[in-house]
Amino acid sequence: MGIPINQEDLLGTLCEFSIVVITNLRKMGIHPTPNEVTAYLHLWHVIGYYLGVTGELSNHMVSEEGATALFDSIENHLVDPNEGSAKTAHVLLHSLASDHPCSGPTA
Protein backbone atom coordinates (compact mmCIF):
# COMPACT_ATOMS: atom_id res chain seq x y z
CA MET A 1 0.00 0.00 0.00
CA GLY A 2 2.96 2.36 0.31
CA ILE A 3 4.16 4.61 3.08
CA PRO A 4 1.34 6.11 5.18
CA ILE A 5 1.04 9.88 5.48
CA ASN A 6 0.74 11.16 9.04
CA GLN A 7 -2.57 12.59 10.19
CA GLU A 8 -1.21 16.09 10.84
CA ASP A 9 0.00 16.40 7.25
CA LEU A 10 -3.32 15.14 5.93
CA LEU A 11 -5.25 17.58 8.11
CA GLY A 12 -2.96 20.44 7.05
CA THR A 13 -3.62 19.64 3.40
CA LEU A 14 -7.37 19.51 4.00
CA CYS A 15 -7.18 22.91 5.69
CA GLU A 16 -5.26 24.34 2.73
CA PHE A 17 -8.04 23.28 0.39
CA SER A 18 -10.89 24.26 2.70
CA ILE A 19 -10.59 27.00 5.31
CA VAL A 20 -7.64 28.69 3.61
CA VAL A 21 -9.69 28.94 0.40
CA ILE A 22 -12.62 30.47 2.31
CA THR A 23 -10.30 32.96 4.04
CA ASN A 24 -8.65 34.02 0.79
CA LEU A 25 -11.95 34.34 -1.05
CA ARG A 26 -12.96 36.90 1.55
CA LYS A 27 -9.67 38.74 1.13
CA MET A 28 -10.49 39.01 -2.59
CA GLY A 29 -13.93 40.46 -1.83
CA ILE A 30 -15.88 37.25 -2.44
CA HIS A 31 -18.07 36.49 0.57
CA PRO A 32 -19.67 33.03 0.55
CA THR A 33 -22.85 32.65 2.57
CA PRO A 34 -22.74 30.73 5.87
CA ASN A 35 -24.53 27.82 4.16
CA GLU A 36 -21.97 27.78 1.34
CA VAL A 37 -19.12 27.78 3.87
CA THR A 38 -20.71 24.94 5.83
CA ALA A 39 -21.31 22.89 2.66
CA TYR A 40 -17.76 23.48 1.40
CA LEU A 41 -16.22 22.47 4.73
CA HIS A 42 -18.44 19.39 4.85
CA LEU A 43 -17.26 18.42 1.36
CA TRP A 44 -13.63 18.54 2.50
CA HIS A 45 -14.47 16.69 5.71
CA VAL A 46 -15.88 13.85 3.59
CA ILE A 47 -12.85 13.97 1.26
CA GLY A 48 -10.66 13.71 4.35
CA TYR A 49 -12.53 10.59 5.43
CA TYR A 50 -11.83 8.93 2.07
CA LEU A 51 -8.18 10.01 2.22
CA GLY A 52 -7.84 8.30 5.58
CA VAL A 53 -8.08 11.17 8.06
CA THR A 54 -9.22 9.65 11.32
CA GLY A 55 -9.80 10.68 14.87
CA GLU A 56 -11.36 13.51 16.77
CA LEU A 57 -9.35 16.24 15.01
CA SER A 58 -11.15 15.67 11.71
CA ASN A 59 -14.40 16.69 13.42
CA HIS A 60 -13.03 20.24 13.69
CA MET A 61 -13.31 20.47 9.91
CA VAL A 62 -17.10 20.75 10.00
CA SER A 63 -17.24 24.29 11.40
CA GLU A 64 -15.47 27.43 10.30
CA GLU A 65 -14.26 28.18 13.82
CA GLY A 66 -13.01 24.63 14.32
CA ALA A 67 -11.25 24.48 10.96
CA THR A 68 -9.60 27.87 11.56
CA ALA A 69 -8.39 26.82 15.01
CA LEU A 70 -7.12 23.51 13.64
CA PHE A 71 -5.25 25.20 10.78
CA ASP A 72 -3.72 27.79 13.11
CA SER A 73 -2.50 25.03 15.41
CA ILE A 74 -1.01 22.98 12.57
CA GLU A 75 0.55 26.05 10.95
CA ASN A 76 2.16 27.14 14.22
CA HIS A 77 3.56 23.66 14.76
CA LEU A 78 4.80 22.96 11.23
CA VAL A 79 5.75 26.36 9.87
CA ASP A 80 7.52 28.11 12.74
CA PRO A 81 11.24 27.46 12.38
CA ASN A 82 13.27 26.08 15.24
CA GLU A 83 16.84 24.86 15.72
CA GLY A 84 16.03 21.43 14.27
CA SER A 85 14.36 22.80 11.17
CA ALA A 86 17.27 25.21 10.59
CA LYS A 87 19.76 22.32 10.73
CA THR A 88 17.62 20.24 8.39
CA ALA A 89 17.37 23.11 5.88
CA HIS A 90 21.14 23.70 6.04
CA VAL A 91 21.93 20.03 5.36
CA LEU A 92 19.39 19.87 2.54
CA LEU A 93 20.66 23.04 0.85
CA HIS A 94 24.29 21.95 1.22
CA SER A 95 23.45 18.57 -0.29
CA LEU A 96 21.59 20.13 -3.20
CA ALA A 97 24.37 22.63 -3.88
CA SER A 98 27.01 19.93 -4.10
CA ASP A 99 24.81 17.73 -6.29
CA HIS A 100 23.73 20.43 -8.75
CA PRO A 101 23.97 19.23 -12.38
CA CYS A 102 25.90 22.36 -13.37
CA SER A 103 28.44 22.15 -10.57
CA GLY A 104 30.72 19.87 -12.56
CA PRO A 105 32.81 17.03 -11.21
CA THR A 106 34.17 17.29 -7.71
CA ALA A 107 37.81 16.61 -7.04
Secondary structure, 3 states (H helix, E strand, C coil): CCCCCCHHHHHHHHHHHCHHHHHHHHHCCCCCCHHHHHHHHHHHHHHHHHHCCCCHHHHHHHCHHHHHHHHHHHHHHHHCCCHHHHHHHHHHHHHHHHCCCCCCCCC
